[in-house]
């Protein structure tokens, strides 16, 4: 049955109506508990009825995460691992008022948008390689589909592992993976409420509750949020509700049982991108808030996500631990768009007419769903053979995903204009019956060993045996087996410095021929990738880390053949993409008052061995040769509790067409913000104010060839104001 898309009444009212979240907040206010300090400042209170002075006395909160769960199956400090990883903790996400992964990755120069449309699915590339929506996004290590917007309220850390990750994750594209680490119960009582307003009136409220039972055997973490979405793009409106829970049972001093769940409902009208005008030129006189999906019959893209995870860990002795974990994810979507594509009056199959005319198609796909499950059994331990010490992990993993959808509607319904929009008709057709269209099955066995020869030298080895099966309705599937190795050596000339060299291989599922090609929906064979990387990491002090990584990645190319031969307009796998790059980062606290985050990536990404003169040696699309970001946060000594921050983001130009004939100009964006921590009664209160794109600069942030090629403007100047109350 098609769900109703009538707008909830609270969306047309300036304030939220009473909801379950509001009731939960009221209950939290009534719970007797000590407030949990969520800021680095220690708060001194002498009067509970007036605003109190804030005394800065040092931080117990790390300026940066120093461990990661994304680098394999052995717990080590990031400094000691031979991987390039960037991670953001809760405090960083709060201070930057980050609600979307899109806002996180702006601070990592190795990450770019890749058909990242407002109101649809957040999609990215790392080191120039687009991520796989099905396998490159992980929740606590398990693959989850990224066909919507992944909620962040119940995420403790967001980790980006850059480069080939075949051993760590199994099937994934060679750019890397993004892992979301779930919040766990807190040792002391946590009662936190956050409210904010941003964009054109986006209203947001969130609740975070945590704590332990008096005997410390049972812990809980509850997160909930509700949001009225009013995007900077006029008409891209919607709403969102979210709730999650995480529970820990310490069954004994040796046994731990963990359970978590989350549910999100999000409905928002999506904002399509722009195409070239006259088929050759970048659109001019465009405003970043222009909406092309602006028909009276336009409906929100309606998505529902649910996730359940269970993990049992047993400590066999002081050296060995065994664990078993399972995860189940469900995704459902009803997809509607007044889709702009081409201009038939100007005989342009892809691109808009010079006067701004474009064809409108009524796109409908109702009842789409994806169901994925994963399981993993892991044995961790350590032992010595003579003077050589081993950290060992042995494991088994399996996963299965099923995709359900029907024949979609994609009907031409009229012509519109960018500058003078008109109403066009609507298709009377409906989508076909929903059925199982694609199934993926994967199982693997793996072993990882960190061999410490002495305090200076460590050899990291990993090997995964993969078996994969893919079937697709109407097409021939495949079954394959792979060995996926990873080997690296780490040398520590000093306790605070590591040098490493590594080699890794990976495998990704064959891509699917896109709409408009002769072999649309055909799946290609899996593609193997390989990477060599050398790097250095050094902890300048306990709060500041500097890193540098030099890498080269190669993988087979998949593209639409434009040669006038028997393969013309076929989606084929041929030639190689070769990406060579240098990454530099600095992250942490320079002084007790000054925090720095810097990321610079220089990347030479080219296509080779294609046999197509128009593409041979050309730059890979939508990837700048140089990108950088700098973020600083300064605690103002003269005003206790006040911090100010600023950031600068730079991107060089990017190729838009495969022959590089059309280039997207580079850009610079400046952001600024401030936060103030004080006490109101017994409540620690944090006020935050941020301005993104301070100079209100127009720029093209995303330029993809997907679905015929689209350009997405960056957001204009945006204001964000929030208040966080910790009881």
C-alpha positions as CSV (number, residue, x, y, z in Angstrom):
1,X,0.0,0.0,0.0
2,X,1.3,3.4,-0.9
3,X,1.9,5.5,2.3
4,X,0.2,8.8,2.7
5,X,2.4,11.8,2.1
6,X,0.1,14.4,3.8
7,X,2.3,16.9,5.6
8,X,2.1,16.5,9.4
9,X,0.4,19.4,11.1
10,X,3.4,20.4,13.2
11,X,5.4,21.3,10.0
12,X,3.1,24.2,9.4
13,X,3.2,25.5,12.9
14,X,6.1,27.6,14.2
15,X,6.7,25.3,17.2
16,X,6.8,21.5,17.5
17,X,3.7,19.8,18.7
18,X,4.0,17.6,21.9
19,X,5.7,14.3,20.9
20,X,7.2,11.3,22.5
21,X,10.5,13.1,22.4
22,X,9.1,16.0,24.3
23,X,7.7,13.7,26.9
24,X,11.1,12.0,27.2
25,X,12.7,15.3,27.7
26,X,10.3,16.2,30.4
27,X,11.0,12.9,32.1
28,X,14.7,13.5,31.8
29,X,14.3,16.8,33.6
30,X,12.6,15.1,36.5
31,X,15.2,12.4,36.9
32,X,17.5,13.0,39.9
33,X,21.0,12.8,38.6
34,X,24.3,14.5,38.6
35,X,24.9,16.5,35.4
36,X,27.4,15.1,33.0
37,X,30.1,17.6,31.9
38,X,30.3,17.3,28.1
39,X,32.8,20.1,27.6
40,X,36.5,20.4,28.3
41,X,36.0,23.1,30.9
42,X,35.5,22.4,34.5
43,X,32.6,24.4,35.8
44,X,32.7,26.3,39.1
45,X,29.4,27.2,40.6
46,X,28.7,29.2,43.7
47,X,25.1,30.4,43.1
48,X,22.4,28.2,41.6
49,X,20.1,31.1,40.7
50,X,22.3,33.3,38.5
51,X,24.8,32.9,35.7
52,X,28.1,31.5,37.0
53,X,31.7,32.2,36.0
54,X,33.2,29.5,33.9
55,X,36.8,28.5,35.0
56,X,39.0,26.8,32.4
57,X,41.2,24.3,34.2
58,X,42.3,21.9,31.4
59,X,40.6,19.2,29.5
60,X,39.9,15.6,30.2
61,X,38.3,15.2,26.8
62,X,40.8,14.2,24.1
63,X,41.3,16.7,21.4
64,X,41.2,13.8,18.9
65,X,40.3,10.1,18.9
66,X,43.5,8.1,19.3
67,X,42.1,4.6,18.7
68,X,40.0,3.3,15.8
69,X,37.8,0.3,15.2
70,X,38.2,0.5,11.4
71,X,41.8,-0.6,11.0
72,X,41.2,-4.3,11.5
73,X,40.5,-6.7,14.4
74,X,43.4,-5.8,16.7
75,X,43.0,-2.9,19.1
76,X,46.0,-0.6,18.7
77,X,46.6,3.1,18.9
78,X,46.3,4.9,15.6
79,X,49.9,6.0,15.9
80,X,51.0,2.3,15.8
81,X,48.9,1.3,12.8
82,X,50.0,1.3,9.1
83,X,46.8,3.0,7.9
84,X,45.6,6.4,7.0
85,X,42.6,7.1,9.2
86,X,40.7,10.3,10.1
87,X,38.2,10.2,13.0
88,X,35.8,12.7,14.6
89,X,34.6,12.2,18.1
90,X,31.4,13.4,19.8
91,X,32.8,16.7,21.0
92,X,34.0,17.7,17.6
93,X,30.7,16.8,16.0
94,X,28.9,18.9,18.6
95,X,31.1,22.0,18.3
96,X,30.8,22.1,14.6
97,X,27.0,21.5,14.8
98,X,27.3,18.6,12.5
99,X,24.0,16.7,11.7
100,X,25.0,15.1,8.4
101,X,28.0,13.1,7.2
102,X,28.2,15.7,4.4
103,X,29.3,18.3,6.9
104,X,31.9,15.9,8.5
105,X,33.8,15.1,5.3
106,X,34.3,18.8,4.5
107,X,37.1,18.6,7.0
108,X,38.9,15.8,5.2
109,X,40.6,16.8,1.9
110,X,40.7,13.2,0.6
111,X,36.9,13.0,0.5
112,X,34.6,14.6,-2.2
113,X,30.9,14.5,-2.9
114,X,29.8,12.0,-5.5
115,X,26.2,12.6,-6.6
116,X,25.3,14.0,-3.2
117,X,21.9,15.5,-3.8
118,X,20.1,17.4,-1.0
119,X,17.1,15.3,0.2
120,X,18.3,12.1,-1.3
121,X,21.3,10.0,-0.4
122,X,24.7,11.2,0.9
123,X,27.3,9.8,-1.5
124,X,31.1,10.4,-1.4
125,X,34.4,9.4,-3.0
126,X,37.7,8.9,-1.1
127,X,41.0,9.3,-2.9
128,X,39.1,9.8,-6.1
129,X,37.1,6.6,-6.0
130,X,33.3,6.7,-5.5
131,X,32.2,4.6,-2.6
132,X,29.8,1.7,-2.9
133,X,26.4,2.5,-1.4
134,X,26.1,-1.1,-0.2
135,X,29.5,-2.0,1.2
136,X,31.6,1.1,1.8
137,X,29.5,2.4,4.7
138,X,29.7,0.5,8.0
139,X,28.0,0.6,11.4
140,X,30.3,-1.0,14.0
141,X,32.1,-2.8,11.1
142,X,28.9,-4.2,9.5
143,X,27.9,-3.0,6.0
144,X,24.7,-0.9,5.9
145,X,23.2,0.6,2.7
146,X,23.8,4.4,2.2
147,X,20.7,5.0,0.1
148,X,19.4,7.6,2.5
149,X,20.9,9.8,5.2
150,X,22.7,7.9,8.0
151,X,21.6,9.4,11.4
152,X,24.4,10.7,13.7
153,X,22.6,11.1,17.0
154,X,23.6,7.7,18.3
155,X,27.1,7.8,16.8
156,X,30.1,8.2,19.1
157,X,32.7,8.4,16.4
158,X,32.9,8.7,12.6
159,X,36.0,7.0,11.1
160,X,37.3,7.3,7.6
161,X,39.8,4.6,6.5
162,X,41.4,5.8,3.3
163,X,42.6,3.4,0.7
164,X,42.1,-0.2,-0.2
165,X,40.3,-2.0,2.6
166,X,39.7,-5.5,1.3
167,X,41.2,-7.3,4.3
168,X,39.4,-5.1,6.8
169,X,35.9,-5.1,5.2
170,X,35.7,-7.7,2.4
171,X,34.1,-6.3,-0.7
172,X,34.4,-2.5,-1.0
173,X,35.6,0.1,-3.5
174,X,39.3,0.9,-3.3
175,X,38.8,4.5,-2.0
176,X,38.2,3.3,1.6
177,X,35.3,3.0,4.0
178,X,33.3,5.2,6.4
179,X,32.6,3.5,9.8
180,X,30.0,4.8,12.3
181,X,30.7,3.7,15.9
182,X,27.6,3.4,18.1
183,X,27.4,5.3,21.4
184,X,27.5,3.0,24.4
185,X,26.2,3.4,27.9
186,X,28.0,6.0,30.1
187,X,29.6,5.1,33.5
188,X,28.0,8.1,35.1
189,X,24.5,9.6,34.6
190,X,24.1,11.6,31.3
191,X,21.1,13.9,30.7
192,X,21.6,16.1,27.7
193,X,19.2,18.1,25.5
194,X,20.1,19.9,22.3
195,X,17.9,22.4,20.4
196,X,18.9,24.3,17.3
197,X,17.6,26.4,14.4
198,X,19.3,26.8,11.0
199,X,18.9,27.3,7.3
200,X,15.5,28.6,6.3
201,X,13.9,27.6,9.6
202,X,15.1,24.0,10.2
203,X,14.2,23.2,13.8
204,X,15.9,20.4,15.7
205,X,15.6,18.8,19.1
206,X,17.5,15.9,20.5
207,X,17.8,14.0,23.7
208,X,20.8,11.9,25.0
209,X,20.4,9.8,28.1
210,X,22.9,7.4,29.6
211,X,23.9,5.7,32.8
212,X,24.6,2.6,34.8
213,X,22.7,0.7,37.4
214,X,24.0,1.1,41.0
215,X,25.7,-2.3,40.9
216,X,27.4,-1.3,37.5
217,X,26.0,-4.5,35.8
218,X,23.5,-2.8,33.5
219,X,24.0,0.3,31.4
220,X,21.9,2.1,28.9
221,X,22.1,4.9,26.3
222,X,19.0,6.4,24.7
223,X,19.0,8.9,21.9
224,X,16.0,10.5,20.2
225,X,15.6,13.4,17.8
226,X,12.9,15.2,15.8
227,X,13.6,17.7,13.0
228,X,11.6,20.0,10.8
229,X,13.6,20.3,7.6
230,X,13.7,23.6,5.8
231,X,16.7,23.3,3.4
232,X,18.5,26.3,1.9
233,X,17.1,25.1,-1.4
234,X,13.6,26.6,-1.7
235,X,11.0,23.9,-1.4
236,X,13.3,21.0,-0.4
237,X,11.3,20.7,2.8
238,X,10.6,17.7,5.0
239,X,10.7,16.2,8.4
240,X,12.6,13.5,10.3
241,X,12.1,11.4,13.5
242,X,14.8,9.2,15.1
243,X,15.1,7.0,18.2
244,X,17.8,4.6,19.3
245,X,18.9,2.5,22.3
246,X,22.1,0.8,23.4
247,X,22.3,-1.5,26.4
248,X,25.2,-3.3,28.1
249,X,24.8,-6.3,30.5
250,X,27.9,-7.2,32.4
251,X,26.8,-10.8,33.1
252,X,29.9,-11.5,35.0
253,X,33.5,-10.2,35.3
254,X,34.2,-12.2,32.1
255,X,31.0,-11.9,30.1
256,X,29.5,-8.8,28.4
257,X,26.3,-8.8,26.3
258,X,25.5,-5.7,24.2
259,X,22.3,-4.8,22.3
260,X,21.5,-1.8,20.2
261,X,18.7,-0.7,17.9
262,X,17.8,2.5,16.0
263,X,14.9,3.6,13.8
264,X,14.7,6.7,11.5
265,X,11.9,8.0,9.3
266,X,12.9,10.8,6.9
267,X,10.7,12.4,4.3
268,X,12.1,15.3,2.2
269,X,11.6,16.6,-1.3
270,X,14.9,16.0,-3.1
271,X,16.7,18.7,-5.1
272,X,18.1,17.5,-8.5
273,X,21.2,19.0,-9.9
274,X,21.8,21.1,-13.1
275,X,23.1,20.0,-16.5
276,X,25.3,21.9,-19.0
277,X,23.5,24.5,-21.0
278,X,23.6,24.0,-24.8
279,X,25.3,20.7,-23.9
280,X,28.7,22.5,-23.6
281,X,28.6,25.3,-21.1
282,X,28.3,25.6,-17.3
283,X,25.0,27.1,-16.3
284,X,25.1,30.9,-15.7
285,X,23.1,33.2,-13.4
286,X,22.2,30.2,-11.2
287,X,21.3,30.7,-7.5
288,X,22.3,28.0,-5.1
289,X,18.8,27.9,-3.6
290,X,17.1,27.2,-7.0
291,X,14.8,24.1,-6.9
292,X,14.1,22.2,-10.2
293,X,11.8,19.6,-8.5
294,X,9.2,22.3,-8.0
295,X,6.0,20.9,-9.5
296,X,2.7,21.0,-7.5
297,X,2.7,17.2,-7.6
298,X,6.3,16.8,-6.4
299,X,6.4,14.4,-3.4
300,X,9.1,13.8,-0.7
301,X,11.5,10.9,-1.0
302,X,10.2,8.9,2.0
303,X,12.7,6.6,3.7
304,X,12.6,4.3,6.7
305,X,15.7,2.8,8.3
306,X,15.9,0.3,11.1
307,X,19.0,-1.5,12.6
308,X,19.5,-4.1,15.3
309,X,22.8,-5.3,16.6
310,X,23.8,-7.9,19.2
311,X,27.3,-8.7,20.5
312,X,28.5,-11.1,23.1
313,X,32.0,-11.0,24.4
314,X,33.7,-13.5,26.8
315,X,37.1,-13.0,28.3
316,X,38.7,-16.5,28.3
317,X,41.7,-15.4,30.4
318,X,44.0,-12.4,30.7
319,X,45.3,-12.9,27.1
320,X,42.4,-14.2,25.1
321,X,38.9,-12.9,24.3
322,X,36.1,-14.4,22.1
323,X,33.2,-12.5,20.7
324,X,30.2,-13.1,18.4
325,X,28.2,-10.3,16.8
326,X,25.2,-10.1,14.4
327,X,23.6,-7.1,12.8
328,X,20.3,-6.7,10.8
329,X,19.5,-3.6,8.7
330,X,16.2,-2.8,6.9
331,X,15.8,0.1,4.4
332,X,12.6,1.1,2.7
333,X,12.1,4.0,0.2
334,X,9.3,5.6,-1.9
335,X,11.1,7.7,-4.5
336,X,9.4,10.5,-6.3
337,X,11.0,13.3,-8.4
338,X,10.1,15.7,-11.1
339,X,13.3,14.9,-12.8
340,X,15.1,17.4,-15.1
341,X,17.0,15.7,-18.0
342,X,17.9,17.0,-21.5
343,X,16.1,19.4,-23.8
344,X,14.2,17.8,-26.7
345,X,13.3,21.2,-28.2
346,X,17.1,21.8,-28.7
347,X,17.8,18.2,-29.7
348,X,20.0,17.7,-26.6
349,X,19.7,14.2,-25.1
350,X,21.8,15.4,-22.1
351,X,21.9,19.0,-21.1
352,X,19.7,22.0,-21.0
353,X,18.9,24.5,-23.8
354,X,20.8,27.7,-24.0
355,X,17.7,29.7,-22.8
356,X,17.3,27.4,-19.7
357,X,14.6,25.1,-21.0
358,X,14.8,21.5,-19.8
359,X,12.6,18.4,-20.2
360,X,10.7,17.1,-17.1
361,X,10.2,13.4,-16.4
362,X,7.9,12.1,-13.8
363,X,10.0,9.5,-11.9
364,X,8.4,7.1,-9.4
365,X,9.7,4.1,-7.7
366,X,7.4,2.9,-4.9
367,X,8.1,0.1,-2.4
368,X,11.9,-0.2,-2.8
369,X,13.5,-2.0,0.0
370,X,16.9,-3.5,1.0
371,X,17.5,-6.1,3.7
372,X,21.0,-6.8,4.9
373,X,22.3,-9.0,7.7
374,X,25.8,-9.8,8.9
375,X,27.5,-12.0,11.4
376,X,31.0,-12.3,12.8
377,X,32.9,-14.6,15.2
378,X,36.2,-13.4,16.4
379,X,39.0,-14.7,18.7
380,X,41.6,-12.2,19.9
381,X,44.7,-12.9,21.9
382,X,48.4,-12.4,22.4
383,X,51.3,-14.7,23.0
384,X,55.1,-14.7,22.7
385,X,57.5,-17.0,20.8
386,X,60.8,-16.4,22.3
387,X,61.5,-12.6,22.1
388,X,58.8,-12.1,19.5
389,X,55.4,-11.0,20.7
390,X,52.2,-11.6,18.7
391,X,48.8,-9.9,18.7
392,X,46.5,-12.3,16.9
393,X,43.0,-12.2,15.5
394,X,41.1,-15.1,13.9
395,X,37.6,-14.8,12.6
396,X,34.7,-15.9,10.4
397,X,32.2,-13.6,8.8
398,X,29.2,-13.8,6.6
399,X,26.6,-11.4,5.1
400,X,23.6,-11.4,2.8
401,X,21.7,-8.6,1.2
402,X,18.5,-8.6,-0.8
403,X,17.2,-5.8,-3.0
404,X,13.5,-5.5,-3.8
405,X,12.0,-3.1,-6.3
406,X,9.6,-2.9,-9.2
407,X,9.7,-1.4,-12.7
408,X,9.9,2.3,-12.2
409,X,8.0,5.1,-14.0
410,X,10.1,7.5,-16.0
411,X,7.7,9.4,-18.3
412,X,8.2,12.6,-20.2
413,X,5.6,15.1,-19.0
414,X,6.6,18.5,-20.4
415,X,9.2,21.3,-20.7
416,X,10.2,23.7,-17.9
417,X,12.6,26.6,-17.6
418,X,15.3,27.3,-15.0
419,X,14.5,31.0,-14.8
420,X,10.8,31.0,-15.6
421,X,9.3,27.8,-14.1
422,X,5.9,26.6,-15.3
423,X,3.6,23.8,-14.2
424,X,3.7,20.6,-16.3
425,X,1.5,17.5,-16.3
426,X,1.9,14.4,-14.3
427,X,2.1,10.8,-15.4
428,X,-0.9,8.5,-14.8
429,X,1.3,5.4,-14.7
430,X,2.4,3.6,-11.5
431,X,5.4,1.4,-10.7
432,X,5.3,-2.3,-11.4
433,X,5.0,-5.0,-8.7
434,X,7.8,-5.1,-6.2
435,X,9.9,-8.3,-6.3
436,X,13.3,-9.6,-5.3
437,X,15.7,-8.3,-7.9
438,X,19.2,-8.8,-6.6
439,X,20.8,-11.0,-3.9
440,X,24.4,-10.8,-2.6
441,X,26.0,-13.4,-0.4
442,X,29.4,-13.2,1.1
443,X,31.4,-15.3,3.6
444,X,35.0,-15.1,4.6
445,X,37.6,-16.4,7.0
446,X,40.5,-14.1,8.1
447,X,43.6,-14.0,10.2
448,X,45.5,-10.9,11.4
449,X,48.8,-10.9,13.2
450,X,50.8,-7.9,14.5
451,X,54.3,-9.4,15.1
452,X,56.4,-7.2,17.4
453,X,60.1,-8.1,17.0
454,X,61.1,-5.4,19.5
455,X,59.9,-2.0,20.5
456,X,60.9,-0.5,17.2
457,X,59.9,-3.0,14.5
458,X,56.4,-4.5,13.9
459,X,55.2,-6.6,11.0
460,X,51.5,-6.4,10.3
461,X,50.0,-9.3,8.2
462,X,46.4,-10.0,7.3
463,X,44.8,-12.5,5.0
464,X,41.1,-12.9,4.1
465,X,39.5,-15.7,2.1
466,X,36.4,-14.4,0.3
467,X,33.6,-16.2,-1.3
468,X,30.9,-14.1,-3.0
469,X,27.7,-14.9,-4.9
470,X,25.6,-12.4,-6.8
471,X,22.3,-13.0,-8.6
472,X,20.2,-10.5,-10.4
473,X,16.7,-11.0,-12.0
474,X,17.0,-11.3,-15.8
475,X,20.8,-11.4,-15.8
476,X,23.6,-13.9,-15.3
477,X,25.0,-13.7,-11.9
478,X,28.4,-14.9,-10.7
479,X,30.3,-16.8,-8.0
480,X,33.9,-16.1,-7.2
481,X,36.6,-16.9,-4.6
482,X,39.4,-14.5,-3.7
483,X,42.4,-14.3,-1.4
484,X,42.8,-10.7,-0.1
485,X,46.2,-9.9,1.5
486,X,47.4,-7.0,3.5
487,X,51.0,-6.7,4.7
488,X,52.9,-3.8,6.3
489,X,55.9,-2.9,8.3
490,X,56.0,-0.3,11.0
491,X,59.3,1.2,12.4
492,X,59.3,3.4,15.5
493,X,62.5,5.4,15.8
494,X,61.0,7.0,18.9
495,X,57.9,6.3,21.1
496,X,56.0,9.2,19.5
497,X,56.8,8.5,15.9
498,X,56.0,5.7,13.4
499,X,57.1,5.1,9.8
500,X,55.3,2.5,7.7
501,X,55.1,0.9,4.3
502,X,52.2,-1.3,3.2
503,X,50.7,-3.3,0.4
504,X,47.1,-4.2,0.1
505,X,44.6,-5.7,-2.3
506,X,40.9,-5.4,-2.5
507,X,37.8,-6.6,-4.4
508,X,34.6,-4.7,-5.3
509,X,31.4,-6.0,-6.8
510,X,31.0,-5.5,-10.5
511,X,29.2,-2.2,-11.2
512,X,25.8,-2.1,-12.8
513,X,25.4,-0.6,-16.3
514,X,23.6,2.8,-15.8
515,X,20.3,3.9,-17.3
516,X,20.6,5.0,-21.0
517,X,23.3,2.5,-22.0
518,X,22.6,-0.4,-24.4
519,X,23.2,-2.9,-21.6
520,X,21.5,-1.0,-18.8
521,X,21.2,-2.9,-15.5
522,X,23.8,-5.5,-16.5
523,X,26.2,-6.4,-13.8
524,X,29.9,-6.5,-14.6
525,X,32.4,-8.9,-13.1
526,X,34.1,-8.0,-9.7
527,X,37.1,-5.8,-10.0
528,X,40.4,-6.3,-8.1
529,X,42.4,-3.3,-6.9
530,X,45.9,-2.9,-5.4
531,X,47.6,-0.2,-3.3
532,X,51.1,0.6,-2.1
533,X,51.5,3.3,0.6
534,X,54.2,4.7,2.8
535,X,53.6,7.1,5.6
536,X,54.8,8.7,8.8
537,X,52.9,9.6,12.0
538,X,54.2,11.6,15.0
539,X,52.6,12.7,18.2
540,X,54.1,16.1,18.8
541,X,52.5,16.0,22.2
542,X,49.7,13.9,23.8
543,X,47.1,16.0,22.0
544,X,48.6,16.8,18.6
545,X,49.4,14.4,15.8
546,X,51.0,15.0,12.4
547,X,50.7,12.5,9.5
548,X,51.8,12.2,5.9
549,X,50.9,9.4,3.5
550,X,52.1,8.8,-0.1
551,X,50.0,6.2,-2.0
552,X,49.3,4.7,-5.4
553,X,46.0,2.8,-6.2
554,X,45.2,1.0,-9.4
555,X,41.9,-0.6,-10.4
556,X,40.0,-1.6,-13.6
557,X,38.0,1.2,-15.3
558,X,34.3,0.9,-15.9
559,X,32.8,3.5,-18.4
560,X,30.5,4.0,-21.3
561,X,32.2,3.3,-24.6
562,X,32.1,6.3,-26.9
563,X,34.1,4.7,-29.7
564,X,32.1,4.2,-32.9
565,X,32.4,0.4,-32.8
566,X,30.4,-2.7,-31.9
567,X,30.6,-1.6,-28.2
568,X,29.3,1.9,-28.8
569,X,27.1,3.1,-25.8
570,X,27.8,-0.1,-23.9
571,X,28.9,0.1,-20.3
572,X,32.2,-1.8,-20.3
573,X,35.2,-2.7,-18.0
574,X,38.5,-1.8,-19.7
575,X,41.7,-0.1,-18.9
576,X,42.8,1.1,-15.5
577,X,42.4,4.1,-13.2
578,X,45.7,5.0,-11.5
579,X,45.5,7.4,-8.5
580,X,48.7,8.7,-7.0
581,X,48.5,11.0,-4.1
582,X,50.0,12.7,-1.0
583,X,48.0,13.3,2.2
584,X,49.1,15.6,5.0
585,X,47.2,16.1,8.2
586,X,47.6,17.9,11.6
587,X,45.0,17.3,14.2
588,X,44.9,18.2,17.9
589,X,45.7,20.8,20.5
590,X,48.7,23.0,19.8
591,X,48.4,24.9,23.1
592,X,45.9,24.6,26.0
593,X,43.9,27.4,24.2
594,X,44.4,26.6,20.5
595,X,43.1,23.5,18.6
596,X,44.0,22.8,15.0
597,X,42.7,20.5,12.3
598,X,44.5,20.6,8.9
599,X,44.0,18.3,5.9
600,X,45.8,18.6,2.5
601,X,45.5,16.2,-0.4
602,X,47.3,16.3,-3.7
603,X,46.0,13.7,-6.1
604,X,46.9,12.8,-9.7
605,X,44.0,10.6,-10.8
606,X,44.1,9.5,-14.5
607,X,42.6,6.9,-16.9
608,X,45.0,4.7,-18.8
609,X,45.0,1.7,-21.2
610,X,41.5,2.6,-22.4
611,X,42.1,2.4,-26.1
612,X,39.9,5.5,-26.4
613,X,41.8,8.6,-27.4
614,X,39.1,10.9,-25.9
615,X,39.7,9.4,-22.4
616,X,43.3,8.1,-22.5
617,X,45.5,9.9,-19.9
618,X,42.6,12.3,-18.9
619,X,41.8,13.2,-15.4
620,X,39.2,11.2,-13.5
621,X,35.9,13.1,-13.1
622,X,34.9,15.2,-10.1
623,X,38.4,14.9,-8.4
624,X,40.5,18.1,-7.7
625,X,44.2,17.8,-8.0
626,X,44.6,19.8,-4.8
627,X,42.2,20.1,-1.9
628,X,42.8,21.5,1.6
629,X,40.9,22.4,4.7
630,X,42.1,24.2,7.9
631,X,40.1,24.5,11.1
632,X,41.1,26.4,14.3
633,X,39.4,26.7,17.6
634,X,40.6,29.3,20.2
635,X,39.7,29.6,23.9
636,X,39.5,33.3,24.7
637,X,41.4,33.8,27.9
638,X,39.7,37.2,28.6
639,X,36.2,35.7,28.5
640,X,36.0,32.5,30.4
641,X,34.0,29.8,28.7
642,X,34.1,31.5,25.3
643,X,35.7,29.7,22.3
644,X,35.8,31.0,18.7
645,X,36.6,29.0,15.6
646,X,37.1,29.4,11.9
647,X,37.8,27.2,8.9
648,X,38.9,27.5,5.3
649,X,38.1,25.0,2.6
650,X,39.9,25.1,-0.8
651,X,39.3,22.9,-3.8
652,X,41.1,23.1,-7.2
653,X,39.3,22.7,-10.4
654,X,37.7,19.3,-11.4
655,X,37.0,17.6,-14.7
656,X,33.3,17.3,-15.6
657,X,33.4,15.5,-19.0
658,X,35.4,12.3,-19.7
659,X,37.4,14.1,-22.4
660,X,38.2,16.9,-19.8
661,X,36.8,19.5,-22.3
662,X,34.6,21.0,-19.5
663,X,36.3,21.9,-16.2
664,X,34.6,23.0,-13.0
665,X,36.3,26.0,-11.4
666,X,38.0,25.7,-8.0
667,X,36.6,27.5,-5.0
668,X,37.4,28.7,-1.5
669,X,34.9,28.8,1.4
670,X,35.3,30.4,4.8
671,X,33.3,29.5,7.9
672,X,33.3,30.9,11.4
673,X,31.7,30.2,14.8
674,X,31.7,30.5,18.5
675,X,30.5,28.7,21.6
676,X,30.0,29.8,25.1
677,X,29.8,27.5,28.2
678,X,28.1,28.7,31.3
679,X,25.9,27.5,34.2
680,X,22.3,28.2,34.6
681,X,21.2,26.9,38.0
682,X,22.5,23.3,38.1
683,X,22.6,23.0,34.4
684,X,25.7,23.2,32.2
685,X,24.7,25.2,29.2
686,X,26.5,25.4,25.9
687,X,25.5,28.0,23.3
688,X,26.9,27.6,19.8
689,X,26.7,29.9,16.8
690,X,28.1,29.1,13.3
691,X,28.1,30.8,10.0
692,X,29.0,28.6,7.0
693,X,30.2,30.2,3.7
694,X,30.7,33.6,5.4
695,X,31.3,35.4,2.1
696,X,28.2,33.8,0.5
697,X,30.3,32.5,-2.4
698,X,28.6,30.6,-5.3
699,X,30.5,27.4,-6.3
700,X,29.9,24.0,-7.8
701,X,30.7,21.5,-5.0
702,X,29.8,18.3,-6.9
703,X,30.1,17.5,-10.6
704,X,29.1,13.9,-11.5
705,X,28.5,12.0,-14.7
706,X,26.0,9.7,-13.0
707,X,22.5,9.6,-14.6
708,X,23.7,11.7,-17.6
709,X,25.8,14.2,-15.7
710,X,24.7,16.7,-13.0
711,X,26.2,19.7,-11.2
712,X,25.3,20.6,-7.6
713,X,25.9,24.1,-6.2
714,X,27.4,24.5,-2.8
715,X,25.3,25.9,0.0
716,X,25.1,29.7,0.3
717,X,25.7,31.5,3.6
718,X,24.0,29.6,6.4
719,X,23.5,30.4,10.0
720,X,23.3,27.8,12.8
721,X,22.3,28.5,16.4
722,X,22.0,25.8,19.1
723,X,21.8,25.4,22.8
724,X,22.9,22.2,24.7
725,X,21.8,21.6,28.3
726,X,23.6,19.0,30.4
727,X,21.9,18.2,33.6
